[in-house]
Amino acid sequence: MIKIITQKISPDGLRGFLGKPFSDMVKFVADVEKGILAMGGELHSDAEAVLLQKGSSQKNLWGGNVYPGSDGAAPRIEYTSMINIRPSAGNRSMELKDEKARGRVKAVLDKLIL
C-alpha cells in the first residue's frame, strides 16, 4: 500500500512500512516542490503515479529507497530508481547524480522521516 506523507512520521511509523512488501527497505518518491513523499509499494512507478494523480509534476519527482535503522540508527538512503532515468533533466542513470536535486530530496526526507 502506498501512503502519501505530508507530516513527520516517527521511526516506528517508518518501520511500519517494512514487510509491505520488502522486509528491509521502503521505496519512496519525493515531490521536491510540494515537500511530500509517497511511500511503500513494490514499484517506484506506482508511488509516482499516486503523486501524479494528486497533482504533482513529473519534473519534481525523484525516487529512492530508505532502510530504517532497526537498532535506532539513522536510516540509510539510496537515491536509485527507474523513475530517475531522465535524460531531459541530465540524469541518464537510475541513480540520482545531481547533487542539487539530491539535496532537495534529502530536505524532504529530513522534514518528514529523518
Backbone torsions as a table, in degrees:
resi	resn	phi	psi	omega
1	MET	NA	137.6	-179.1
2	ILE	-101.9	133.3	-179.2
3	LYS	-124.7	136.8	175.1
4	ILE	-87.5	128.3	-178.3
5	ILE	-106.9	119.2	179.9
6	THR	-118.9	-13.3	178.1
7	GLN	-131.1	152.7	-175.8
8	LYS	-55.7	135.4	174.2
9	ILE	-111.1	155.1	-178.3
10	SER	-77.7	165.2	173.3
11	PRO	-55.7	-38.2	177.3
12	ASP	-65.9	-37.3	177.1
13	GLY	-62.8	-39.8	177.2
14	LEU	-65.5	-46.5	179.6
15	ARG	-63.6	-21.4	177.7
16	GLY	-63.3	-18.4	176.7
17	PHE	-79.5	-17.3	-177.7
18	LEU	-64.6	142.8	-179.4
19	GLY	84.7	5.1	-176.9
20	LYS	-130.4	63.6	9.6
21	PRO	-105.4	-6.9	-172.7
22	PHE	-97.4	140.1	-175.0
23	SER	-80.6	-19.7	-174.1
24	ASP	-124.1	-6.7	-177.5
25	MET	-145.4	162.7	176.6
26	VAL	-128.2	127.9	176.3
27	LYS	-79.4	144.7	177.2
28	PHE	-139.7	155.8	168.3
29	VAL	-129.9	126.2	-179.8
30	ALA	-101.7	134.5	168.4
31	ASP	-97.1	103.7	-173.2
32	VAL	-74.3	-14.9	176.6
33	GLU	-84.8	-46.0	-178.7
34	LYS	-84.5	-16.9	-179.9
35	GLY	71.3	37.2	-179.7
36	ILE	-127.2	166.1	178.4
37	LEU	-127.0	148.9	163.2
38	ALA	-111.7	125.2	-175.2
39	MET	-126.7	149.9	175.9
40	GLY	99.5	-178.1	179.6
41	GLY	85.5	176.8	-175.7
42	GLU	-92.5	-32.4	-176.1
43	LEU	-124.7	139.8	174.1
44	HIS	-58.5	-35.4	-177.5
45	SER	-63.7	-28.0	176.5
46	ASP	-68.4	-44.3	178.3
47	ALA	-66.4	-38.7	176.6
48	GLU	-59.4	-44.4	-179.3
49	ALA	-61.9	-39.6	178.7
50	VAL	-61.8	-45.6	179.7
51	LEU	-65.5	-39.9	178.0
52	LEU	-62.1	-39.6	177.5
53	GLN	-64.9	-26.6	179.8
54	LYS	-90.3	7.4	174.2
55	GLY	100.8	5.1	176.7
56	SER	-70.5	155.8	177.4
57	SER	-101.0	135.3	-177.9
58	GLN	-50.4	-40.7	-175.2
59	LYS	-63.7	-17.4	-177.9
60	ASN	-99.7	3.2	-174.5
61	LEU	-105.1	129.5	177.1
62	TRP	-136.9	141.9	-176.1
63	GLY	-111.1	161.8	176.8
64	GLY	-173.1	-169.0	-178.7
65	ASN	-132.5	143.9	174.8
66	VAL	-121.2	135.5	178.4
67	TYR	-110.7	99.9	-178.9
68	PRO	-61.8	137.8	176.8
69	GLY	-74.5	115.3	-177.9
70	SER	-72.0	-20.3	-177.7
71	ASP	-102.7	17.3	-179.1
72	GLY	89.5	-4.0	177.8
73	ALA	-69.1	159.0	178.7
74	ALA	-62.9	142.0	178.5
75	PRO	-62.2	148.5	175.2
76	ARG	-95.4	138.1	-176.8
77	ILE	-114.6	136.7	169.8
78	GLU	-117.7	135.0	179.3
79	TYR	-102.0	55.1	-174.5
80	THR	-126.3	128.3	178.8
81	SER	-168.0	148.9	175.6
82	MET	-61.3	-31.8	-178.2
83	ILE	-70.1	-12.4	178.6
84	ASN	-79.4	-12.3	177.7
85	ILE	-72.2	103.6	-173.5
86	ARG	-146.9	79.4	-178.9
87	PRO	-55.2	-33.2	-179.2
88	SER	-63.9	-22.3	178.2
89	ALA	-102.8	9.3	178.9
90	GLY	81.2	11.5	179.0
91	ASN	-113.6	106.1	-174.0
92	ARG	-101.5	9.2	-179.4
93	SER	-132.1	171.7	177.4
94	MET	-67.5	-28.6	179.3
95	GLU	-83.0	131.6	176.0
96	LEU	-73.0	110.1	-173.2
97	LYS	-91.6	-31.4	-174.8
98	ASP	-66.6	119.3	-176.0
99	GLU	-65.2	-35.0	178.5
100	LYS	-65.2	-45.5	178.3
101	ALA	-64.2	-41.1	177.1
102	ARG	-60.1	-41.5	178.8
103	GLY	-61.6	-38.4	178.9
104	ARG	-67.9	-40.6	176.9
105	VAL	-63.9	-45.7	-179.1
106	LYS	-60.7	-37.4	178.4
107	ALA	-62.0	-40.4	177.9
108	VAL	-66.2	-44.6	178.9
109	LEU	-61.5	-44.1	179.6
110	ASP	-59.6	-41.3	-177.0
111	LYS	-68.5	-34.6	-169.3
112	LEU	-109.9	-27.5	-175.6
113	ILE	-135.2	-14.7	-174.8
114	LEU	-99.8	NA	NA
